[in-house]
Amino acid sequence: MPEISRFLGGVVAMFYGDHPPPHVHVRYGEHRPVMDVETLRILSGSLPPWVLGLVTEWGVQHGAELRGDLAPLPTAGAARTYTAAGVRR
């Protein structure tokens, strides 16, 4: 699964063209929630409250980029990745 961010032991990943609604997959220890990109609510799974707060804050800061990642890519298979600071690579 393509990682778009990694911070404090957590990983945020997104499949291009995955099923609706637009969402990201979060991995933190044994936790594997799926979060809606628009509302940042957990669709399935769970996270410890402090990790949920961090991931939600990250989602607020990078919401426009996340929604942009849902737009069609110019080249099949192209990927966008971000560091914890949100810098595109």
C-alpha positions as CSV (number, residue, x, y, z in Angstrom):
1,M,0.0,0.0,0.0
2,P,1.5,3.4,-1.0
3,E,2.5,5.3,2.1
4,I,1.8,9.0,2.0
5,S,3.1,9.9,5.5
6,R,4.9,8.3,8.4
7,F,5.3,9.9,11.8
8,L,5.7,8.9,15.5
9,G,5.3,5.2,14.7
10,G,2.2,5.6,12.6
11,V,1.7,5.2,8.8
12,V,-0.9,6.8,6.6
13,A,-1.5,5.1,3.3
14,M,-3.9,5.5,0.3
15,F,-4.7,3.4,-2.7
16,Y,-5.4,5.3,-5.8
17,G,-8.8,4.3,-7.2
18,D,-9.8,2.4,-4.1
19,H,-13.5,2.0,-3.2
20,P,-15.6,5.0,-2.1
21,P,-15.8,7.0,0.0
22,P,-12.4,8.5,-0.4
23,H,-10.3,7.3,2.6
24,V,-6.9,6.6,4.0
25,H,-5.6,3.6,5.8
26,V,-3.8,4.2,9.1
27,R,-1.4,1.7,10.7
28,Y,-0.3,2.1,14.3
29,G,0.9,-1.0,16.2
30,E,-2.0,-3.5,16.0
31,H,-4.5,-0.8,15.0
32,R,-5.6,-0.5,11.3
33,P,-8.4,2.0,11.0
34,V,-9.8,3.4,7.8
35,M,-10.5,7.2,7.9
36,D,-12.7,9.3,5.6
37,V,-10.7,11.9,3.8
38,E,-13.5,14.6,3.9
39,T,-14.6,14.2,7.5
40,L,-11.5,12.6,9.1
41,R,-13.9,10.2,10.9
42,I,-13.0,6.6,11.4
43,L,-15.0,4.4,9.1
44,S,-13.7,1.1,10.5
45,G,-11.3,0.1,13.2
46,S,-9.9,2.2,16.0
47,L,-6.9,4.1,17.3
48,P,-5.8,5.1,20.8
49,P,-7.3,8.6,21.5
50,W,-3.9,10.4,21.5
51,V,-3.0,8.8,18.1
52,L,-6.4,9.7,16.7
53,G,-5.7,13.3,17.7
54,L,-2.4,13.3,15.9
55,V,-3.7,11.7,12.7
56,T,-6.7,14.0,12.7
57,E,-4.5,17.1,13.1
58,W,-2.3,15.8,10.3
59,G,-5.4,15.3,8.1
60,V,-6.5,18.9,8.8
61,Q,-3.1,20.2,7.8
62,H,-2.9,18.1,4.6
63,G,-6.6,17.9,3.7
64,A,-6.2,19.8,0.4
65,E,-3.3,17.6,-0.6
66,L,-5.2,14.4,0.3
67,R,-8.2,15.5,-1.8
68,G,-5.7,16.4,-4.6
69,D,-4.4,12.9,-4.4
70,L,-7.8,11.7,-5.3
71,A,-7.7,13.6,-8.6
72,P,-6.8,11.5,-11.7
73,L,-3.0,11.2,-12.0
74,P,-1.4,12.3,-15.3
75,T,0.4,9.0,-15.7
76,A,-0.8,5.6,-14.7
77,G,1.1,4.3,-11.7
78,A,2.5,7.7,-10.7
79,A,2.5,8.3,-6.9
80,R,2.7,11.3,-4.6
81,T,4.4,10.9,-1.3
82,Y,4.9,13.3,1.7
83,T,7.2,13.5,4.6
84,A,6.0,14.1,8.1
85,A,6.4,17.8,7.3
86,G,4.2,17.4,4.2
87,V,6.9,18.0,1.6
88,R,6.2,16.3,-1.6
89,R,8.8,13.8,-2.9
